[in-house]
């Protein structure tokens, strides 16, 4: 969280941002999709949640292919894993 740029937006964005991290922590895409479907922050805006998750996954996927920046040796590997988690969740949600 970059508190210098904190703002108010759709409640589903925080949950959608955390969803791939839960997959990286070992939860299944089915469990996370169910959580997103039923959680009060995301239940009323499933299209917004899915769209943001797709955008975030695309961001990770695009940036993971860039050269490693100085001082961040594990960043690109993390972005590859996060993109894979996002794709797994999107694949489940959109199937």
ABEGO torsion letter per residue (X at the ends): XBAAABBBBBAAAAAAAAAAAAAAAGBBAAAAAAAAAABAAAAABAAAAAAAAAAAAAAAAAAAABBBBBGBAAAAAAAAAAAAAAAAAAAAAAX
